[in-house]
């Protein structure tokens, strides 16, 4: 099982390896943390439909369309990180 600590450490390492700037890393990690908190599940239990519903929630309920520019790539990095972590298991 992938824990919250695992994904955060691995995602941070992955972004540093790809030379993401510190502020970008902070923004992506915050966006992903809020996403995971909203769904209240472990990261490895998230589905594509969860992602879709969360983006609709941000856009339609919260009216936060501009934040999508940080949230979407942040969640994409999470998915990449989870794929790599799951492959290592």
C-alpha positions as a printed NumPy array, in Angstrom:
array([[  0.   ,   0.   ,   0.   ],
       [  1.203,   3.487,  -0.824],
       [  1.019,   5.767,   2.199],
       [  0.688,   9.534,   2.264],
       [  4.334,   9.802,   3.307],
       [  5.514,   7.565,   0.461],
       [  3.85 ,   9.54 ,  -2.303],
       [  4.914,  12.904,  -0.908],
       [  8.594,  11.935,  -0.604],
       [  8.67 ,  10.208,  -3.981],
       [  6.782,  12.988,  -5.77 ],
       [  9.12 ,  15.586,  -4.285],
       [ 12.16 ,  13.591,  -5.404],
       [ 10.708,  13.115,  -8.888],
       [ 10.116,  16.842,  -9.271],
       [ 13.637,  17.674,  -8.088],
       [ 15.075,  15.199, -10.597],
       [ 13.116,  16.975, -13.334],
       [ 14.422,  20.353, -12.09 ],
       [ 11.072,  21.769, -10.992],
       [ 11.532,  25.048,  -9.147],
       [ 10.847,  25.048,  -5.374],
       [  7.718,  27.219,  -5.677],
       [  6.316,  24.926,  -8.368],
       [  6.969,  21.913,  -6.164],
       [  5.241,  23.598,  -3.217],
       [  2.214,  24.483,  -5.353],
       [  1.865,  20.987,  -6.77 ],
       [  2.291,  19.307,  -3.377],
       [ -0.3  ,  21.616,  -1.823],
       [ -2.762,  21.008,  -4.664],
       [ -2.345,  17.248,  -4.327],
       [ -2.64 ,  17.337,  -0.535],
       [ -5.945,  19.234,  -0.828],
       [ -7.14 ,  16.751,  -3.446],
       [ -6.326,  13.753,  -1.244],
       [ -7.829,  15.378,   1.858],
       [-11.053,  16.088,  -0.016],
       [-11.373,  12.46 ,  -1.09 ],
       [-10.298,  11.114,   2.32 ],
       [ -8.612,   7.996,   0.954],
       [ -5.109,   6.67 ,   0.511],
       [ -3.498,   7.829,  -2.744],
       [ -3.319,   4.343,  -4.26 ],
       [ -7.114,   4.023,  -3.978],
       [ -7.789,   7.055,  -6.198],
       [ -9.36 ,   6.57 ,  -9.613],
       [ -9.57 ,   8.613, -12.802],
       [-13.205,   9.278, -11.944],
       [-12.122,  10.738,  -8.575],
       [ -9.847,  13.142, -10.439],
       [-12.613,  14.14 , -12.828],
       [-15.115,  14.713, -10.019],
       [-12.584,  16.795,  -8.065],
       [-11.888,  19.042, -11.047],
       [-15.632,  19.509, -11.58 ],
       [-16.011,  20.346,  -7.876],
       [-13.272,  22.996,  -8.098],
       [-14.666,  24.515, -11.259],
       [-18.401,  24.407, -10.585],
       [-18.863,  24.362,  -6.812],
       [-15.838,  26.309,  -5.643],
       [-15.613,  28.521,  -8.785],
       [-11.832,  28.103,  -8.761],
       [-11.074,  27.727, -12.465],
       [ -7.74 ,  29.616, -12.205],
       [ -6.441,  27.175,  -9.584],
       [ -6.839,  24.413, -12.155],
       [ -3.559,  25.593, -13.689],
       [ -1.741,  24.318, -10.599],
       [ -4.069,  21.504,  -9.555],
       [ -4.177,  19.633, -12.85 ],
       [ -0.417,  19.306, -13.374],
       [  0.017,  18.557,  -9.668],
       [ -2.43 ,  15.663,  -9.85 ],
       [ -0.777,  14.478, -13.077],
       [  2.576,  14.35 , -11.227],
       [  0.861,  12.379,  -8.443],
       [ -0.458,   9.858, -10.954],
       [  3.018,   9.453, -12.471],
       [  4.543,   9.006,  -9.014],
       [  1.913,   6.462,  -7.962],
       [  2.45 ,   4.504, -11.181],
       [  6.168,   4.285, -10.42 ],
       [  5.593,   3.364,  -6.767],
       [  3.124,   0.649,  -7.71 ],
       [  5.565,  -0.741, -10.279],
       [  8.199,  -1.01 ,  -7.53 ],
       [  5.928,  -3.136,  -5.319]])
